[in-house]
Amino acid sequence: MIRFKLLAIVLVVGLLLAAAGGCQTDDASGGNGITAGSMRLATPAEWTERADGLPNFETHYGFDYPRGELVILELGLAYQAVGTGQAEVGIGDATEGRIAQYNLVVLEDDKQFFPAYNPAPVIRKDILDIYPEIADIMKELSVLLELDTLTLLNKEVAVEGKQPEDVARGFLAEQGLISAEEPQADPEKETPIVVSGKTFAEALTLGYLTVYLLEDRGFTVVDEVGLAEVALIRPALESGEIHIYWEYTGTGLMNVMGHDEIVTDPQLCYELIKDWDMDNNNLVWLDYAPANNTFVLFISPAVYEEYGWSKISELAAFFN
């Protein structure tokens, strides 16, 4: 909650400074008169430096973004900046709920630069050996998590202020994956399952989707959702403190495995980290969700209405 308050304060101060400086908000919101030299890009500072960020992105698409038009913001504020006319273009996450909130238009990565980041449940093999049916149970859930679906679930949490627990339970019930009755533990399933997850909105929702789904199927579940980020949650999984959590294929490949090449194909990315984790850590990556929560470049509805861009290469052509 403190982080959300801080981000809100930073954005408000930024908007006030922009107004005091005479920013052309009419042009930004309507797209009129915008040139290649005034097309502002809202981005966190991190993305201007990382390997899968701005410098290699420019090389890949063959254009240079005017450095004077970069609007450097705290992580997560680009959606609001573009949605409220403080920038024309933004960088963010594909499943972010604020994309739907502001009706932002995501540009297709038609030259395939951004890495694959499909969420998948990662489970200890010793637990899967005890309960092999978990693979099919989790697949019932993962196949439903299309990009639009996960985006709307995130919007309910991050924008509408609903609790991840309520969003998860409501979705499972709506999809017919759990019953309305109180779940009952199956006495034959003696070994409890420790379900965990990371701390941000999407990870919390994925964690509770897993908790309620497994409880409904008779498993005794220990709730450790919201435990930590990858630096701490991975060691907890490897040591057996937790048994299952959702990770992103790209995170596993680059941050955990240390793969030094960007992989944009979801299936290849999945197979690489799946094989490596099985061989090195006795961990099993279950089927990944269709939603690819990679980086995306987005524009405001007004800019889309004026220019009609649907692909990043069209934006690059504009700059050239």
Secondary structure, 3 states (H helix, E strand, C coil): CHHHHHHHHHHHHHHHHHHHCCCCHHHHHHCCCCCCCCCCEEEEHHHHCCCCCHHHHHHHHCCCCCHHHEEEECCCCHHHHHHCCCCCEEEEECCCHHHHHCCCEEEECCCCCCCCCCEEEEEEHHHHHHCCCHHHHHHHHHCCCCHHHHHHHHHHHHCCCCCHHHHHHHHHHHCCCCCCCCCCCCCCCCCCEEEECCCCHHHHHHHHHHHHHHHHCCCCEEEECCCCCHHHHHHHHHHCCCCEEEEEHHHHHHHHCCCCCCCCCHHHHHHHHHHHHHHHHCEEECCCCCCCCCEEEEECHHHHHHHCCCEHHHHHHHHC
